[in-house]
Every structure is written in C-alpha cells, then in structure tokens.
C-alpha cells in the first residue's frame, strides 16, 4: 500500500511508482486517469465511445464501459455492467444489505509492456510513438491471441470486420490536438487524458497529488490507466 497521505500528496503512490512504465525521453506520451470518487455511473463515456468509434451496438461489444461494485455487509461483492453502463444502473440489492457501492469505468490500459503486443504473431497490434496501443486492421488475421493475452478484458472480435477492436484513446482525435471523446463528454470530469511526459499537464498533476493505483499491478504490464480511490475489491 501507499505511504502516508502527506507523502502521497507529493509523490505518486507506491503502486504507481513501482509499476510505472518507462517514459521516452522526448515527445508526448499519453496516459489516462480516472477519479472514481467523481464517477456517477451515468454511462456517457461508454455511449459516446460507441458513437464516436462506430462500435457495434450489441450489448457485448465495448471499447469503454462502466462497472458497478456493491460491497455487501456480509463481505460478498456484486459486480454488474448492464449494457456497459450505457443505460444507467438500477440497484437491486436492498439498502440494509449494502456496505458501500461505487462505479469503476474500464477501458484499454495502453500498457507500455503490453501482453497483447507481445503475443501478436503478425505485428498487427503495436504501440504508437505516443504510447497508444493500436491495431492495424490490414494486418490482423483474427487469431484472437491478443484477446486471450489482455488481462483487463479490453479487446473483442469485430463481428463484421473479423478483426480485433479495442480502445484507441481516440487516436484520430489526439492527432488533431483534441481529447478522447469519452473525456470531453464526462459530466463530472472524472476522466483525464494527457501527456505523461509533460510535468505541467493535468494528468501529471493528478498523479502527483492523488493516491493513484493501477489495476492488477502484480502483472507489471506498465499500465498507463491510473485510478484515484481504487478499492482493493476492484479487479
């Protein structure tokens, strides 16, 4: 676990430091941060992502989605994500049984040591110079190795293109100097994207000042998706 709050206000948390990816010396290098304390589970990010990136409408194809965690007083954990959170959430567990509940947005972690990049036999999955993990549809042979290798469940086989699809951090927008669509459409500003190589960027400041963690740090994937207020129950 991280050190004292006084220390975490100055430095990133222990997990963030220990498992942080090695930054390139020059050029922008993009990462994402999510403040769970601000997420209201509205699903705007998931809905916007589908529209912006022409993701199939079926409720099991997502580049970005939201999960609701409910920790019950008996210690059990209930995790749901109906239609990726696009239609909102209805709590079905009685209030008197709930210890706490919260929302966790999920998306590609854009790891700097990506298992998906390592297993792709044809080089279709690759990392851009800006640290964004992408899929070249012209080379993808649909072998699904990358889907199996991703420890975060962030990839799917496109039903019509027959190639793997995933979050690109709206790379087409980044190249124009714009934010990813999900970031711009978050009503509570719970999502931050930016240049990790710029010490004055909003995301760099967020990581310095918040007690941030990454998912599954023991896998040492070099995840660049940082969470504030990440509960240990999240997986």
Helices and strands as residue ranges (DSSP letters): H 5-8, H 14-18, E 30-35, H 44-53, E 64-72, E 77-80, G 82-85, G 95-97, E 98-107, H 115-119, E 125-127, E 133-135, H 145-149, E 155-157, E 164-166, H 171-174, H 181-184, E 191-195, H 202-209, E 212-213, G 217-219, E 225-228
